Amino acid sequence: MKILLLALFPLLAQAEGMDDCMMMKNQNDKNFCMAKYSGSAAFCDRITTYEKRYDCVRMVIKKQRENR
């Protein structure tokens, strides 16, 4: 039982972080946050600020390379 709880803890921690993203008012910050947790550049495409979109795409690429 303890092993199951330890295995689920990272998933619960990530879900809590995504809840924080959903409550953000600024859409650019919200999309950046969602991209950070999902590892998907689809959220980066929704960012209107060029610099933040660029940083987002670079972050997602780095995260995807680390997970290989």
PyMOL Python script that loads the backbone (N, CA, C, O; Angstrom):
from pymol import cmd

cmd.read_pdbstr("""\
ATOM      1  N   MET A   1       0.828  -1.195   0.000  1.00  0.00           N
ATOM      2  CA  MET A   1       0.000   0.000   0.000  1.00  0.00           C
ATOM      3  C   MET A   1       0.874   1.261   0.000  1.00  0.00           C
ATOM      4  O   MET A   1       0.575   2.229  -0.700  1.00  0.00           O
ATOM      5  N   LYS A   2       1.941   1.241   0.781  1.00  0.00           N
ATOM      6  CA  LYS A   2       2.825   2.402   0.849  1.00  0.00           C
ATOM      7  C   LYS A   2       3.497   2.667  -0.503  1.00  0.00           C
ATOM      8  O   LYS A   2       3.678   3.817  -0.904  1.00  0.00           O
ATOM      9  N   ILE A   3       3.858   1.595  -1.190  1.00  0.00           N
ATOM     10  CA  ILE A   3       4.510   1.746  -2.497  1.00  0.00           C
ATOM     11  C   ILE A   3       3.552   2.405  -3.484  1.00  0.00           C
ATOM     12  O   ILE A   3       3.961   3.252  -4.278  1.00  0.00           O
ATOM     13  N   LEU A   4       2.289   2.020  -3.438  1.00  0.00           N
ATOM     14  CA  LEU A   4       1.289   2.616  -4.321  1.00  0.00           C
ATOM     15  C   LEU A   4       1.140   4.106  -4.049  1.00  0.00           C
ATOM     16  O   LEU A   4       1.047   4.903  -4.982  1.00  0.00           O
ATOM     17  N   LEU A   5       1.118   4.479  -2.795  1.00  0.00           N
ATOM     18  CA  LEU A   5       1.014   5.904  -2.443  1.00  0.00           C
ATOM     19  C   LEU A   5       2.240   6.683  -2.903  1.00  0.00           C
ATOM     20  O   LEU A   5       2.120   7.806  -3.394  1.00  0.00           O
ATOM     21  N   LEU A   6       3.409   6.092  -2.745  1.00  0.00           N
ATOM     22  CA  LEU A   6       4.633   6.769  -3.189  1.00  0.00           C
ATOM     23  C   LEU A   6       4.667   6.900  -4.707  1.00  0.00           C
ATOM     24  O   LEU A   6       5.192   7.882  -5.231  1.00  0.00           O
ATOM     25  N   ALA A   7       4.116   5.927  -5.412  1.00  0.00           N
ATOM     26  CA  ALA A   7       4.096   5.983  -6.876  1.00  0.00           C
ATOM     27  C   ALA A   7       3.105   7.035  -7.368  1.00  0.00           C
ATOM     28  O   ALA A   7       3.333   7.651  -8.409  1.00  0.00           O
ATOM     29  N   LEU A   8       2.029   7.248  -6.650  1.00  0.00           N
ATOM     30  CA  LEU A   8       1.006   8.206  -7.071  1.00  0.00           C
ATOM     31  C   LEU A   8       1.325   9.640  -6.652  1.00  0.00           C
ATOM     32  O   LEU A   8       0.752  10.579  -7.205  1.00  0.00           O
ATOM     33  N   PHE A   9       2.210   9.825  -5.704  1.00  0.00           N
ATOM     34  CA  PHE A   9       2.496  11.169  -5.194  1.00  0.00           C
ATOM     35  C   PHE A   9       2.959  12.141  -6.274  1.00  0.00           C
ATOM     36  O   PHE A   9       2.465  13.269  -6.306  1.00  0.00           O
ATOM     37  N   PRO A  10       3.887  11.762  -7.168  1.00  0.00           N
ATOM     38  CA  PRO A  10       4.295  12.716  -8.220  1.00  0.00           C
ATOM     39  C   PRO A  10       3.135  13.099  -9.136  1.00  0.00           C
ATOM     40  O   PRO A  10       3.053  14.244  -9.580  1.00  0.00           O
ATOM     41  N   LEU A  11       2.243  12.162  -9.421  1.00  0.00           N
ATOM     42  CA  LEU A  11       1.091  12.484 -10.261  1.00  0.00           C
ATOM     43  C   LEU A  11       0.164  13.476  -9.574  1.00  0.00           C
ATOM     44  O   LEU A  11      -0.364  14.386 -10.213  1.00  0.00           O
ATOM     45  N   LEU A  12      -0.031  13.299  -8.282  1.00  0.00           N
ATOM     46  CA  LEU A  12      -0.883  14.223  -7.540  1.00  0.00           C
ATOM     47  C   LEU A  12      -0.239  15.605  -7.449  1.00  0.00           C
ATOM     48  O   LEU A  12      -0.932  16.618  -7.531  1.00  0.00           O
ATOM     49  N   ALA A  13       1.065  15.650  -7.283  1.00  0.00           N
ATOM     50  CA  ALA A  13       1.766  16.930  -7.208  1.00  0.00           C
ATOM     51  C   ALA A  13       1.667  17.675  -8.537  1.00  0.00           C
ATOM     52  O   ALA A  13       1.498  18.895  -8.551  1.00  0.00           O
ATOM     53  N   GLN A  14       1.770  16.960  -9.639  1.00  0.00           N
ATOM     54  CA  GLN A  14       1.673  17.597 -10.951  1.00  0.00           C
ATOM     55  C   GLN A  14       0.254  18.097 -11.185  1.00  0.00           C
ATOM     56  O   GLN A  14       0.077  19.185 -11.733  1.00  0.00           O
ATOM     57  N   ALA A  15      -0.750  17.343 -10.792  1.00  0.00           N
ATOM     58  CA  ALA A  15      -2.138  17.765 -10.982  1.00  0.00           C
ATOM     59  C   ALA A  15      -2.412  19.033 -10.193  1.00  0.00           C
ATOM     60  O   ALA A  15      -3.137  19.910 -10.664  1.00  0.00           O
ATOM     61  N   GLU A  16      -1.846  19.142  -9.011  1.00  0.00           N
ATOM     62  CA  GLU A  16      -2.022  20.350  -8.213  1.00  0.00           C
ATOM     63  C   GLU A  16      -1.403  21.551  -8.922  1.00  0.00           C
ATOM     64  O   GLU A  16      -1.966  22.645  -8.892  1.00  0.00           O
ATOM     65  N   GLY A  17      -0.258  21.357  -9.555  1.00  0.00           N
ATOM     66  CA  GLY A  17       0.389  22.433 -10.291  1.00  0.00           C
ATOM     67  C   GLY A  17      -0.441  22.887 -11.478  1.00  0.00           C
ATOM     68  O   GLY A  17      -0.502  24.082 -11.769  1.00  0.00           O
ATOM     69  N   MET A  18      -1.076  21.957 -12.164  1.00  0.00           N
ATOM     70  CA  MET A  18      -1.920  22.310 -13.306  1.00  0.00           C
ATOM     71  C   MET A  18      -3.165  23.065 -12.849  1.00  0.00           C
ATOM     72  O   MET A  18      -3.670  23.922 -13.574  1.00  0.00           O
ATOM     73  N   ASP A  19      -3.659  22.756 -11.663  1.00  0.00           N
ATOM     74  CA  ASP A  19      -4.782  23.512 -11.117  1.00  0.00           C
ATOM     75  C   ASP A  19      -4.386  24.970 -10.903  1.00  0.00           C
ATOM     76  O   ASP A  19      -5.173  25.885 -11.145  1.00  0.00           O
ATOM     77  N   ASP A  20      -3.159  25.165 -10.447  1.00  0.00           N
ATOM     78  CA  ASP A  20      -2.664  26.534 -10.270  1.00  0.00           C
ATOM     79  C   ASP A  20      -2.615  27.258 -11.608  1.00  0.00           C
ATOM     80  O   ASP A  20      -2.922  28.448 -11.688  1.00  0.00           O
ATOM     81  N   CYS A  21      -2.232  26.544 -12.652  1.00  0.00           N
ATOM     82  CA  CYS A  21      -2.189  27.141 -13.992  1.00  0.00           C
ATOM     83  C   CYS A  21      -3.582  27.583 -14.439  1.00  0.00           C
ATOM     84  O   CYS A  21      -3.752  28.668 -14.996  1.00  0.00           O
ATOM     85  N   MET A  22      -4.553  26.748 -14.193  1.00  0.00           N
ATOM     86  CA  MET A  22      -5.914  27.039 -14.652  1.00  0.00           C
ATOM     87  C   MET A  22      -6.511  28.271 -13.977  1.00  0.00           C
ATOM     88  O   MET A  22      -7.411  28.908 -14.525  1.00  0.00           O
ATOM     89  N   MET A  23      -6.013  28.602 -12.796  1.00  0.00           N
ATOM     90  CA  MET A  23      -6.560  29.745 -12.061  1.00  0.00           C
ATOM     91  C   MET A  23      -5.881  31.068 -12.411  1.00  0.00           C
ATOM     92  O   MET A  23      -6.285  32.115 -11.905  1.00  0.00           O
ATOM     93  N   MET A  24      -4.874  31.043 -13.252  1.00  0.00           N
ATOM     94  CA  MET A  24      -4.180  32.272 -13.628  1.00  0.00           C
ATOM     95  C   MET A  24      -5.059  33.129 -14.521  1.00  0.00           C
ATOM     96  O   MET A  24      -5.746  32.610 -15.401  1.00  0.00           O
ATOM     97  N   LYS A  25      -5.044  34.420 -14.305  1.00  0.00           N
ATOM     98  CA  LYS A  25      -5.859  35.356 -15.079  1.00  0.00           C
ATOM     99  C   LYS A  25      -5.200  35.721 -16.411  1.00  0.00           C
ATOM    100  O   LYS A  25      -5.879  35.819 -17.434  1.00  0.00           O
ATOM    101  N   ASN A  26      -3.891  35.919 -16.400  1.00  0.00           N
ATOM    102  CA  ASN A  26      -3.159  36.298 -17.613  1.00  0.00           C
ATOM    103  C   ASN A  26      -3.041  35.081 -18.531  1.00  0.00           C
ATOM    104  O   ASN A  26      -2.455  34.070 -18.145  1.00  0.00           O
ATOM    105  N   GLN A  27      -3.588  35.171 -19.733  1.00  0.00           N
ATOM    106  CA  GLN A  27      -3.602  34.038 -20.661  1.00  0.00           C
ATOM    107  C   GLN A  27      -2.200  33.613 -21.087  1.00  0.00           C
ATOM    108  O   GLN A  27      -1.947  32.421 -21.262  1.00  0.00           O
ATOM    109  N   ASN A  28      -1.284  34.570 -21.256  1.00  0.00           N
ATOM    110  CA  ASN A  28       0.086  34.214 -21.637  1.00  0.00           C
ATOM    111  C   ASN A  28       0.760  33.387 -20.541  1.00  0.00           C
ATOM    112  O   ASN A  28       1.402  32.375 -20.822  1.00  0.00           O
ATOM    113  N   ASP A  29       0.608  33.825 -19.297  1.00  0.00           N
ATOM    114  CA  ASP A  29       1.193  33.089 -18.172  1.00  0.00           C
ATOM    115  C   ASP A  29       0.529  31.723 -18.014  1.00  0.00           C
ATOM    116  O   ASP A  29       1.193  30.733 -17.708  1.00  0.00           O
ATOM    117  N   LYS A  30      -0.767  31.682 -18.222  1.00  0.00           N
ATOM    118  CA  LYS A  30      -1.520  30.427 -18.108  1.00  0.00           C
ATOM    119  C   LYS A  30      -1.033  29.419 -19.153  1.00  0.00           C
ATOM    120  O   LYS A  30      -0.792  28.256 -18.826  1.00  0.00           O
ATOM    121  N   ASN A  31      -0.888  29.854 -20.397  1.00  0.00           N
ATOM    122  CA  ASN A  31      -0.438  28.956 -21.452  1.00  0.00           C
ATOM    123  C   ASN A  31       1.006  28.507 -21.245  1.00  0.00           C
ATOM    124  O   ASN A  31       1.345  27.359 -21.533  1.00  0.00           O
ATOM    125  N   PHE A  32       1.860  29.406 -20.745  1.00  0.00           N
ATOM    126  CA  PHE A  32       3.244  29.043 -20.448  1.00  0.00           C
ATOM    127  C   PHE A  32       3.276  27.974 -19.360  1.00  0.00           C
ATOM    128  O   PHE A  32       4.017  26.996 -19.456  1.00  0.00           O
ATOM    129  N   CYS A  33       2.472  28.173 -18.337  1.00  0.00           N
ATOM    130  CA  CYS A  33       2.403  27.224 -17.228  1.00  0.00           C
ATOM    131  C   CYS A  33       1.890  25.866 -17.702  1.00  0.00           C
ATOM    132  O   CYS A  33       2.428  24.831 -17.309  1.00  0.00           O
ATOM    133  N   MET A  34       0.866  25.862 -18.534  1.00  0.00           N
ATOM    134  CA  MET A  34       0.314  24.603 -19.048  1.00  0.00           C
ATOM    135  C   MET A  34       1.339  23.883 -19.928  1.00  0.00           C
ATOM    136  O   MET A  34       1.429  22.655 -19.895  1.00  0.00           O
ATOM    137  N   ALA A  35       2.104  24.629 -20.706  1.00  0.00           N
ATOM    138  CA  ALA A  35       3.145  24.022 -21.535  1.00  0.00           C
ATOM    139  C   ALA A  35       4.228  23.395 -20.663  1.00  0.00           C
ATOM    140  O   ALA A  35       4.782  22.349 -21.000  1.00  0.00           O
ATOM    141  N   LYS A  36       4.522  24.040 -19.546  1.00  0.00           N
ATOM    142  CA  LYS A  36       5.547  23.525 -18.639  1.00  0.00           C
ATOM    143  C   LYS A  36       5.138  22.164 -18.080  1.00  0.00           C
ATOM    144  O   LYS A  36       5.965  21.257 -17.988  1.00  0.00           O
ATOM    145  N   TYR A  37       3.887  22.021 -17.713  1.00  0.00           N
ATOM    146  CA  TYR A  37       3.439  20.761 -17.122  1.00  0.00           C
ATOM    147  C   TYR A  37       3.131  19.699 -18.171  1.00  0.00           C
ATOM    148  O   TYR A  37       3.341  18.512 -17.922  1.00  0.00           O
ATOM    149  N   SER A  38       2.639  20.102 -19.328  1.00  0.00           N
ATOM    150  CA  SER A  38       2.250  19.112 -20.333  1.00  0.00           C
ATOM    151  C   SER A  38       3.409  18.714 -21.244  1.00  0.00           C
ATOM    152  O   SER A  38       3.417  17.609 -21.787  1.00  0.00           O
ATOM    153  N   GLY A  39       4.383  19.598 -21.414  1.00  0.00           N
ATOM    154  CA  GLY A  39       5.486  19.316 -22.327  1.00  0.00           C
ATOM    155  C   GLY A  39       5.068  19.417 -23.783  1.00  0.00           C
ATOM    156  O   GLY A  39       5.684  18.805 -24.657  1.00  0.00           O
ATOM    157  N   SER A  40       4.019  20.192 -24.045  1.00  0.00           N
ATOM    158  CA  SER A  40       3.491  20.320 -25.400  1.00  0.00           C
ATOM    159  C   SER A  40       3.608  21.759 -25.884  1.00  0.00           C
ATOM    160  O   SER A  40       3.242  22.698 -25.178  1.00  0.00           O
ATOM    161  N   ALA A  41       4.124  21.916 -27.099  1.00  0.00           N
ATOM    162  CA  ALA A  41       4.277  23.254 -27.668  1.00  0.00           C
ATOM    163  C   ALA A  41       2.956  23.831 -28.163  1.00  0.00           C
ATOM    164  O   ALA A  41       2.914  24.991 -28.573  1.00  0.00           O
ATOM    165  N   ALA A  42       1.891  23.062 -28.136  1.00  0.00           N
ATOM    166  CA  ALA A  42       0.581  23.570 -28.568  1.00  0.00           C
ATOM    167  C   ALA A  42       0.149  24.752 -27.701  1.00  0.00           C
ATOM    168  O   ALA A  42      -0.476  25.692 -28.190  1.00  0.00           O
ATOM    169  N   PHE A  43       0.484  24.699 -26.416  1.00  0.00           N
ATOM    170  CA  PHE A  43       0.152  25.820 -25.537  1.00  0.00           C
ATOM    171  C   PHE A  43       1.032  27.030 -25.840  1.00  0.00           C
ATOM    172  O   PHE A  43       0.595  28.168 -25.670  1.00  0.00           O
ATOM    173  N   CYS A  44       2.257  26.797 -26.284  1.00  0.00           N
ATOM    174  CA  CYS A  44       3.157  27.899 -26.627  1.00  0.00           C
ATOM    175  C   CYS A  44       2.619  28.707 -27.805  1.00  0.00           C
ATOM    176  O   CYS A  44       2.810  29.921 -27.868  1.00  0.00           O
ATOM    177  N   ASP A  45       1.950  28.034 -28.733  1.00  0.00           N
ATOM    178  CA  ASP A  45       1.407  28.725 -29.903  1.00  0.00           C
ATOM    179  C   ASP A  45       0.317  29.727 -29.533  1.00  0.00           C
ATOM    180  O   ASP A  45       0.029  30.640 -30.307  1.00  0.00           O
ATOM    181  N   ARG A  46      -0.277  29.571 -28.387  1.00  0.00           N
ATOM    182  CA  ARG A  46      -1.351  30.467 -27.942  1.00  0.00           C
ATOM    183  C   ARG A  46      -0.838  31.727 -27.255  1.00  0.00           C
ATOM    184  O   ARG A  46      -1.618  32.630 -26.950  1.00  0.00           O
ATOM    185  N   ILE A  47       0.458  31.793 -27.013  1.00  0.00           N
ATOM    186  CA  ILE A  47       1.049  32.951 -26.335  1.00  0.00           C
ATOM    187  C   ILE A  47       1.217  34.080 -27.343  1.00  0.00           C
ATOM    188  O   ILE A  47       1.738  33.867 -28.438  1.00  0.00           O
ATOM    189  N   THR A  48       0.774  35.287 -26.973  1.00  0.00           N
ATOM    190  CA  THR A  48       0.801  36.412 -27.911  1.00  0.00           C
ATOM    191  C   THR A  48       2.121  37.163 -27.900  1.00  0.00           C
ATOM    192  O   THR A  48       2.481  37.768 -28.911  1.00  0.00           O
ATOM    193  N   THR A  49       2.841  37.149 -26.817  1.00  0.00           N
ATOM    194  CA  THR A  49       4.117  37.848 -26.715  1.00  0.00           C
ATOM    195  C   THR A  49       5.224  37.004 -27.348  1.00  0.00           C
ATOM    196  O   THR A  49       5.420  35.847 -26.977  1.00  0.00           O
ATOM    197  N   TYR A  50       5.945  37.589 -28.302  1.00  0.00           N
ATOM    198  CA  TYR A  50       6.962  36.841 -29.045  1.00  0.00           C
ATOM    199  C   TYR A  50       8.037  36.276 -28.129  1.00  0.00           C
ATOM    200  O   TYR A  50       8.388  35.103 -28.250  1.00  0.00           O
ATOM    201  N   GLU A  51       8.571  37.089 -27.207  1.00  0.00           N
ATOM    202  CA  GLU A  51       9.655  36.636 -26.340  1.00  0.00           C
ATOM    203  C   GLU A  51       9.217  35.472 -25.461  1.00  0.00           C
ATOM    204  O   GLU A  51       9.947  34.493 -25.302  1.00  0.00           O
ATOM    205  N   LYS A  52       8.023  35.586 -24.894  1.00  0.00           N
ATOM    206  CA  LYS A  52       7.528  34.532 -24.018  1.00  0.00           C
ATOM    207  C   LYS A  52       7.235  33.255 -24.828  1.00  0.00           C
ATOM    208  O   LYS A  52       7.462  32.150 -24.337  1.00  0.00           O
ATOM    209  N   ARG A  53       6.739  33.399 -26.047  1.00  0.00           N
ATOM    210  CA  ARG A  53       6.480  32.241 -26.909  1.00  0.00           C
ATOM    211  C   ARG A  53       7.796  31.548 -27.249  1.00  0.00           C
ATOM    212  O   ARG A  53       7.876  30.320 -27.219  1.00  0.00           O
ATOM    213  N   TYR A  54       8.815  32.318 -27.567  1.00  0.00           N
ATOM    214  CA  TYR A  54      10.134  31.774 -27.888  1.00  0.00           C
ATOM    215  C   TYR A  54      10.698  30.999 -26.690  1.00  0.00           C
ATOM    216  O   TYR A  54      11.191  29.881 -26.841  1.00  0.00           O
ATOM    217  N   ASP A  55      10.619  31.604 -25.504  1.00  0.00           N
ATOM    218  CA  ASP A  55      11.103  30.938 -24.290  1.00  0.00           C
ATOM    219  C   ASP A  55      10.322  29.651 -24.025  1.00  0.00           C
ATOM    220  O   ASP A  55      10.888  28.646 -23.594  1.00  0.00           O
ATOM    221  N   CYS A  56       9.032  29.697 -24.286  1.00  0.00           N
ATOM    222  CA  CYS A  56       8.177  28.540 -24.069  1.00  0.00           C
ATOM    223  C   CYS A  56       8.570  27.383 -24.983  1.00  0.00           C
ATOM    224  O   CYS A  56       8.708  26.248 -24.528  1.00  0.00           O
ATOM    225  N   VAL A  57       8.747  27.667 -26.251  1.00  0.00           N
ATOM    226  CA  VAL A  57       9.117  26.619 -27.201  1.00  0.00           C
ATOM    227  C   VAL A  57      10.470  26.020 -26.837  1.00  0.00           C
ATOM    228  O   VAL A  57      10.642  24.802 -26.890  1.00  0.00           O
ATOM    229  N   ARG A  58      11.426  26.857 -26.470  1.00  0.00           N
ATOM    230  CA  ARG A  58      12.751  26.354 -26.069  1.00  0.00           C
ATOM    231  C   ARG A  58      12.647  25.478 -24.830  1.00  0.00           C
ATOM    232  O   ARG A  58      13.319  24.450 -24.739  1.00  0.00           O
ATOM    233  N   MET A  59      11.808  25.876 -23.870  1.00  0.00           N
ATOM    234  CA  MET A  59      11.628  25.100 -22.647  1.00  0.00           C
ATOM    235  C   MET A  59      11.030  23.725 -22.977  1.00  0.00           C
ATOM    236  O   MET A  59      11.475  22.709 -22.442  1.00  0.00           O
ATOM    237  N   VAL A  60      10.026  23.695 -23.856  1.00  0.00           N
ATOM    238  CA  VAL A  60       9.375  22.427 -24.221  1.00  0.00           C
ATOM    239  C   VAL A  60      10.356  21.514 -24.943  1.00  0.00           C
ATOM    240  O   VAL A  60      10.404  20.317 -24.659  1.00  0.00           O
ATOM    241  N   ILE A  61      11.137  22.056 -25.868  1.00  0.00           N
ATOM    242  CA  ILE A  61      12.132  21.244 -26.585  1.00  0.00           C
ATOM    243  C   ILE A  61      13.152  20.663 -25.612  1.00  0.00           C
ATOM    244  O   ILE A  61      13.510  19.490 -25.713  1.00  0.00           O
ATOM    245  N   LYS A  62      13.621  21.481 -24.671  1.00  0.00           N
ATOM    246  CA  LYS A  62      14.577  21.013 -23.681  1.00  0.00           C
ATOM    247  C   LYS A  62      13.970  19.900 -22.833  1.00  0.00           C
ATOM    248  O   LYS A  62      14.623  18.893 -22.559  1.00  0.00           O
ATOM    249  N   LYS A  63      12.721  20.088 -22.419  1.00  0.00           N
ATOM    250  CA  LYS A  63      12.049  19.086 -21.590  1.00  0.00           C
ATOM    251  C   LYS A  63      11.870  17.772 -22.369  1.00  0.00           C
ATOM    252  O   LYS A  63      12.037  16.690 -21.806  1.00  0.00           O
ATOM    253  N   GLN A  64      11.532  17.869 -23.649  1.00  0.00           N
ATOM    254  CA  GLN A  64      11.355  16.662 -24.452  1.00  0.00           C
ATOM    255  C   GLN A  64      12.677  15.940 -24.669  1.00  0.00           C
ATOM    256  O   GLN A  64      12.707  14.710 -24.694  1.00  0.00           O
ATOM    257  N   ARG A  65      13.752  16.668 -24.825  1.00  0.00           N
ATOM    258  CA  ARG A  65      15.070  16.035 -25.003  1.00  0.00           C
ATOM    259  C   ARG A  65      15.525  15.342 -23.723  1.00  0.00           C
ATOM    260  O   ARG A  65      16.168  14.294 -23.774  1.00  0.00           O
ATOM    261  N   GLU A  66      15.191  15.929 -22.581  1.00  0.00           N
ATOM    262  CA  GLU A  66      15.580  15.316 -21.291  1.00  0.00           C
ATOM    263  C   GLU A  66      14.812  14.026 -21.035  1.00  0.00           C
ATOM    264  O   GLU A  66      15.313  13.135 -20.350  1.00  0.00           O
ATOM    265  N   ASN A  67      13.614  13.917 -21.572  1.00  0.00           N
ATOM    266  CA  ASN A  67      12.776  12.740 -21.303  1.00  0.00           C
ATOM    267  C   ASN A  67      13.037  11.580 -22.257  1.00  0.00           C
ATOM    268  O   ASN A  67      12.378  10.546 -22.151  1.00  0.00           O
ATOM    269  N   ARG A  68      13.959  11.721 -23.163  1.00  0.00           N
ATOM    270  CA  ARG A  68      14.268  10.620 -24.098  1.00  0.00           C
ATOM    271  C   ARG A  68      14.998   9.526 -23.412  1.00  0.00           C
ATOM    272  O   ARG A  68      15.338   8.522 -24.039  1.00  0.00           O
TER     273      ARG A  68
END
""", "prot")
cmd.dss("prot")
cmd.show_as("cartoon", "prot")
cmd.util.cbc("prot")
cmd.orient("prot")
